[in-house]
């Protein structure tokens, strides 16, 4: 007797049952009456039912690996941690893991003693003829390519991409990663849209500071440094100084505690260099100097300033001024705290602990801390009151296997 398939879905076999029958009547008899006869061979027959429903196993992430080495030793680099979708692996139609297998974070954000970045250093190391000025970076091209230029040379690309972690542009938190400029918010988070307001407060509304602007008109033909044109207070940021017209033989100068610490005219030693821009360190901040064709010179300082600074005018060649009728115009603009006092601002940031285990799987805890924006040092939590405090986060970490 041919029975049913041994399975209700998928592939199986046909089951058979044997009965003892009366050959004349066809009636079923007791099996003992057929014992003298050999039982026929059972045929092998396969069968297939409808497809069996799957029991899917969805993928799960492994703990993050130990972070890679930071791409920079100071000034803000990037590092990554990786994880794999094998705890468990997805199978039988299960969903793959959501999210990225590699997570990038900022690292070594403390300021460098030398504010010149990778591009400036590399361009300055490229040999040029003795009568030509040094090469400087050229940013107008693709942000994460490496170009250098000078007043007598067109921009030349030396590398298709800069190293990972290189700033995309001067004064930018954004970093180059695999040849692309990756946005970083002032909260230190990748792809974050949180920015500093003009007061330098991360996520602020611009209500804690005010902008000071003025244009000084000066008539002089005395050689040397003039009396002060403006005073930049402690805490001043986003500083911009510019001659309103080109006046040969003059330059903007900066003085701190009675000492002249910056005079662009003394740096420009050859005619070709007059067209150059360069960067310098000023009170731990980045200073950008630029001379424009027919428009004089300009100085930008990110700030905030740590010491009160005076703005002077250097007259290096009085002969050119003797017959000049128009005054020399100096435009200046800067941001200062709204209170009018020298103030130090604070903001929340995050700090990660070491892995809680020296081997195997442990935990990394990321906690908020209050820091001084100017000094980048830890401060009392009460200094950050009124700002949204980040939450505490925990992440798995995997060190070398335990033995």
TORLUMSE-689183 format. One line per 8 residues: number of its first residue (from 0); their letters; for each residue x, y, z of C-alpha. Coordinates in nm, 2 decimals. Layout:
residues N
NUM = a = X:Y:Z  ...
***
This chain:
residues 403
0 = xxxxxxxx = 0.00:0.00:0.00  0.15:0.33:-0.11  0.14:0.58:0.17  0.18:0.95:0.20  0.51:1.15:0.17  0.72:1.14:0.49  0.73:1.52:0.51  0.47:1.79:0.47
8 = xxxxxxxx = 0.72:2.04:0.31  1.05:2.01:0.14  1.20:1.68:0.01  1.11:1.34:0.16  1.03:0.97:0.07  0.71:0.78:0.00  0.62:0.54:0.28  0.48:0.19:0.20
16 = xxxxxxxx = 0.28:-0.06:0.42  0.24:-0.43:0.35  -0.08:-0.64:0.41  -0.17:-1.01:0.38  -0.46:-1.05:0.13  -0.68:-1.34:0.02  -0.60:-1.37:-0.35  -0.96:-1.49:-0.44
24 = xxxxxxxx = -1.17:-1.25:-0.23  -0.92:-0.97:-0.19  -1.00:-0.95:0.18  -0.73:-0.86:0.42  -0.61:-1.15:0.64  -0.39:-1.18:0.94  -0.02:-1.12:0.85  0.08:-1.45:1.00
32 = xxxxxxxx = -0.09:-1.64:0.71  0.16:-1.48:0.47  0.47:-1.56:0.67  0.57:-1.85:0.44  0.60:-1.59:0.16  0.89:-1.35:0.13  0.80:-0.98:0.18  0.84:-0.79:-0.15
40 = xxxxxxxx = 1.12:-0.53:-0.17  1.02:-0.18:-0.07  1.06:0.06:-0.36  1.27:0.37:-0.31  1.06:0.67:-0.42  1.13:1.04:-0.34  0.87:1.30:-0.30  0.86:1.68:-0.27
48 = xxxxxxxx = 0.62:1.90:-0.08  0.58:2.28:-0.09  0.88:2.48:0.02  0.93:2.49:0.39  0.90:2.83:0.56  1.24:2.96:0.67  1.35:3.05:1.02  1.56:3.36:0.95
56 = xxxxxxxx = 1.85:3.45:1.17  1.92:3.83:1.17  2.28:3.96:1.18  2.43:4.12:1.49  2.74:4.34:1.53  3.05:4.23:1.71  3.21:4.47:1.97  3.42:4.75:1.82
64 = xxxxxxxx = 3.79:4.69:1.78  4.06:4.89:1.96  4.08:5.23:1.78  4.35:5.27:1.51  4.64:5.50:1.56  4.55:5.87:1.54  4.65:6.03:1.21  4.79:6.34:1.39
72 = xxxxxxxx = 4.98:6.38:1.71  4.82:6.72:1.78  4.58:6.97:1.62  4.31:6.71:1.57  4.34:6.39:1.37  4.11:6.10:1.30  4.10:5.73:1.41  3.86:5.45:1.35
80 = xxxxxxxx = 3.73:5.14:1.51  3.58:4.85:1.32  3.32:4.58:1.39  3.19:4.28:1.19  2.84:4.15:1.13  2.90:3.80:1.27  2.74:3.79:1.61  2.56:3.61:1.45
88 = xxxxxxxx = 2.60:3.62:1.07  2.26:3.67:0.89  2.13:3.35:0.73  1.81:3.20:0.59  1.69:3.53:0.47  1.78:3.72:0.79  1.84:4.09:0.78  2.20:4.23:0.76
96 = xxxxxxxx = 2.34:4.45:1.03  2.23:4.82:1.01  2.49:5.10:1.03  2.85:5.12:0.93  3.12:4.86:1.00  3.38:5.14:1.06  3.32:5.44:1.29  3.55:5.75:1.28
104 = xxxxxxxx = 3.62:5.98:1.57  3.84:6.28:1.64  4.16:6.23:1.84  4.46:6.43:1.97  4.26:6.76:1.95  4.50:6.96:2.17  4.66:7.25:1.98  5.00:7.21:1.82
112 = xxxxxxxx = 5.29:7.42:1.93  5.35:7.48:1.56  5.03:7.61:1.39  5.15:7.53:1.04  4.96:7.24:0.90  5.07:6.95:0.68  5.02:7.14:0.35  5.22:7.44:0.46
120 = xxxxxxxx = 5.51:7.23:0.57  5.51:7.01:0.26  5.49:7.31:0.02  5.78:7.48:0.20  6.00:7.17:0.16  5.97:7.17:-0.22  6.28:7.31:-0.39  6.24:7.62:-0.60
128 = xxxxxxxx = 6.50:7.84:-0.78  6.69:8.08:-0.55  6.53:8.39:-0.70  6.17:8.26:-0.65  5.96:8.28:-0.33  5.87:7.97:-0.13  5.57:7.77:-0.23  5.25:7.80:-0.04
136 = xxxxxxxx = 4.93:7.58:-0.03  4.66:7.64:-0.29  4.31:7.56:-0.16  4.09:7.68:-0.44  4.13:7.34:-0.60  3.97:7.03:-0.47  3.99:7.06:-0.09  4.15:6.73:-0.02
144 = xxxxxxxx = 4.41:6.74:-0.31  4.76:6.87:-0.25  4.84:7.18:-0.45  5.12:7.44:-0.41  5.16:7.78:-0.58  5.37:8.09:-0.58  5.35:8.43:-0.74  5.55:8.32:-1.04
152 = xxxxxxxx = 5.41:7.97:-1.08  5.06:7.83:-1.16  4.92:7.59:-0.90  5.07:7.25:-0.93  4.92:6.93:-0.79  5.18:6.71:-0.62  4.95:6.44:-0.47  4.60:6.33:-0.56
160 = xxxxxxxx = 4.49:6.33:-0.20  4.63:6.45:0.14  4.67:6.21:0.44  4.36:6.12:0.63  4.29:6.37:0.91  4.43:6.67:0.72  4.21:6.98:0.76  4.01:7.05:0.45
168 = xxxxxxxx = 4.07:7.42:0.46  4.24:7.67:0.70  4.05:7.73:1.03  3.82:7.43:0.95  3.72:7.15:1.18  3.63:6.94:0.87  3.88:6.66:0.79  3.99:6.49:0.47
176 = xxxxxxxx = 3.91:6.12:0.47  4.00:5.90:0.17  4.02:6.20:-0.05  3.68:6.34:0.05  3.61:6.63:0.29  3.41:6.50:0.59  3.20:6.75:0.78  3.27:6.77:1.15
184 = xxxxxxxx = 3.05:6.98:1.39  3.19:7.19:1.67  3.07:6.91:1.90  3.34:6.69:1.76  3.09:6.46:1.59  3.12:6.35:1.22  2.84:6.46:0.99  2.71:6.69:1.26
192 = xxxxxxxx = 2.54:7.01:1.16  2.62:7.19:1.50  2.84:7.49:1.44  2.99:7.77:1.64  2.82:8.10:1.64  3.03:8.41:1.58  3.09:8.43:1.95  3.27:8.10:1.94
200 = xxxxxxxx = 3.00:7.92:2.13  2.92:7.57:2.00  2.55:7.57:1.91  2.51:7.92:2.04  2.28:8.19:1.90  2.52:8.48:1.88  2.38:8.65:2.19  2.69:8.65:2.41
208 = xxxxxxxx = 2.91:8.88:2.20  2.90:9.18:1.97  3.10:9.28:1.66  3.32:9.59:1.66  3.39:9.75:1.33  3.56:10.08:1.23  3.78:10.24:0.96  4.07:10.45:1.07
216 = xxxxxxxx = 4.18:10.73:0.84  4.55:10.82:0.90  4.77:11.09:0.75  5.14:11.05:0.82  5.47:11.07:0.65  5.68:10.98:0.95  5.89:10.67:0.92  5.85:10.39:1.17
224 = xxxxxxxx = 5.56:10.28:1.38  5.26:10.51:1.43  5.06:10.53:1.75  4.81:10.26:1.79  4.52:10.24:1.54  4.31:10.00:1.75  4.32:9.78:2.06  4.22:9.42:2.03
232 = xxxxxxxx = 4.10:9.30:2.38  4.15:8.96:2.54  3.89:8.72:2.41  3.87:8.90:2.07  3.81:8.65:1.78  3.73:8.65:1.41  3.97:8.94:1.37  4.00:9.10:1.03
240 = xxxxxxxx = 4.24:9.39:0.95  4.28:9.54:0.60  4.42:9.84:0.42  4.14:10.00:0.22  4.38:10.08:-0.06  4.73:9.98:-0.17  4.99:10.21:-0.01  5.34:10.11:-0.10
248 = xxxxxxxx = 5.60:10.13:0.18  5.34:10.07:0.46  5.23:9.76:0.65  5.00:9.66:0.93  5.18:9.57:1.25  5.08:9.41:1.58  5.23:9.49:1.92  5.19:9.30:2.25
256 = xxxxxxxx = 5.31:9.44:2.58  5.51:9.71:2.39  5.69:9.46:2.18  5.63:9.45:1.80  5.56:9.08:1.73  5.43:9.09:1.38  5.50:9.33:1.09  5.42:9.18:0.75
264 = xxxxxxxx = 5.63:9.43:0.56  5.94:9.29:0.72  5.86:8.94:0.61  5.82:9.03:0.24  6.18:9.05:0.13  6.15:9.01:-0.25  5.90:9.16:-0.50  5.77:8.82:-0.60
272 = xxxxxxxx = 5.67:8.75:-0.24  5.44:9.05:-0.22  5.18:8.83:-0.39  5.21:8.55:-0.14  4.99:8.45:0.14  5.13:8.27:0.45  5.02:8.14:0.79  5.18:8.20:1.13
280 = xxxxxxxx = 5.11:8.12:1.49  4.98:8.41:1.69  4.89:8.36:2.06  4.82:7.99:1.99  4.58:8.08:1.71  4.62:8.07:1.33  4.71:8.40:1.16  4.65:8.43:0.78
288 = xxxxxxxx = 4.83:8.71:0.59  4.74:8.80:0.23  4.84:9.08:-0.01  4.60:9.15:-0.29  4.67:9.31:-0.63  4.59:9.68:-0.59  4.41:9.64:-0.26  4.68:9.64:0.00
296 = xxxxxxxx = 4.72:9.37:0.27  4.48:9.19:0.50  4.53:8.99:0.82  4.29:8.74:0.97  4.32:8.60:1.32  4.09:8.32:1.44  4.14:8.39:1.81  4.04:8.41:2.09
304 = xxxxxxxx = 4.33:8.64:2.19  4.50:8.56:2.52  4.68:8.90:2.56  4.56:9.25:2.47  4.71:9.35:2.13  4.76:9.69:1.97  4.73:9.74:1.59  5.00:9.98:1.45
312 = xxxxxxxx = 5.10:10.10:1.11  5.45:10.06:0.99  5.59:10.32:0.75  5.89:10.17:0.59  5.93:10.42:0.31  5.82:10.78:0.38  5.92:10.90:0.03  5.61:10.75:-0.12
320 = xxxxxxxx = 5.39:10.93:0.13  5.52:11.28:0.10  5.30:11.37:-0.19  5.00:11.16:-0.10  4.69:11.36:-0.04  4.45:11.09:0.06  4.47:10.94:0.42  4.57:10.58:0.47
328 = xxxxxxxx = 4.26:10.38:0.55  4.27:10.08:0.79  3.95:9.88:0.83  3.92:9.65:1.13  3.65:9.41:1.26  3.65:9.17:1.55  3.41:8.99:1.79  3.43:9.05:2.17
336 = xxxxxxxx = 3.22:8.93:2.46  2.89:9.13:2.50  2.97:9.22:2.86  3.27:9.42:2.74  3.49:9.24:2.98  3.77:9.00:2.91  3.58:8.67:2.93  3.66:8.30:2.90
344 = xxxxxxxx = 3.39:8.08:2.74  3.32:7.72:2.82  3.15:7.43:2.65  3.07:7.07:2.69  3.27:6.81:2.52  3.32:6.43:2.56  3.60:6.22:2.71  3.63:5.84:2.67
352 = xxxxxxxx = 3.78:5.61:2.92  4.03:5.33:2.85  3.88:4.99:2.80  3.77:4.84:3.13  3.94:4.51:3.06  4.31:4.44:2.97  4.20:4.14:2.77  3.88:4.00:2.63
360 = xxxxxxxx = 3.57:4.22:2.60  3.52:4.52:2.82  3.34:4.86:2.82  3.44:5.21:2.72  3.25:5.49:2.89  3.21:5.83:2.72  3.12:6.11:2.97  3.07:6.48:2.93
368 = xxxxxxxx = 3.32:6.73:3.07  3.32:7.10:3.08  3.63:7.27:2.91  3.76:7.62:2.87  3.74:7.70:2.50  4.04:7.93:2.51  4.28:7.71:2.71  4.12:7.38:2.61
376 = xxxxxxxx = 4.15:7.26:2.97  3.89:7.10:3.20  3.68:7.33:3.41  3.41:7.29:3.68  3.07:7.17:3.55  2.90:7.48:3.68  3.09:7.69:3.41  2.88:7.51:3.15
384 = xxxxxxxx = 2.54:7.55:3.32  2.28:7.67:3.07  2.42:7.46:2.79  2.27:7.13:2.69  2.47:6.86:2.87  2.55:6.55:2.66  2.45:6.21:2.79  2.68:5.93:2.91
392 = xxxxxxxx = 2.74:5.66:2.65  2.89:5.31:2.68  3.05:5.10:2.40  3.19:4.75:2.39  3.57:4.72:2.34  3.77:4.42:2.25  4.14:4.39:2.35  4.36:4.09:2.29
400 = xxx = 4.22:3.75:2.38  4.27:3.64:2.74  4.50:3.34:2.80
***
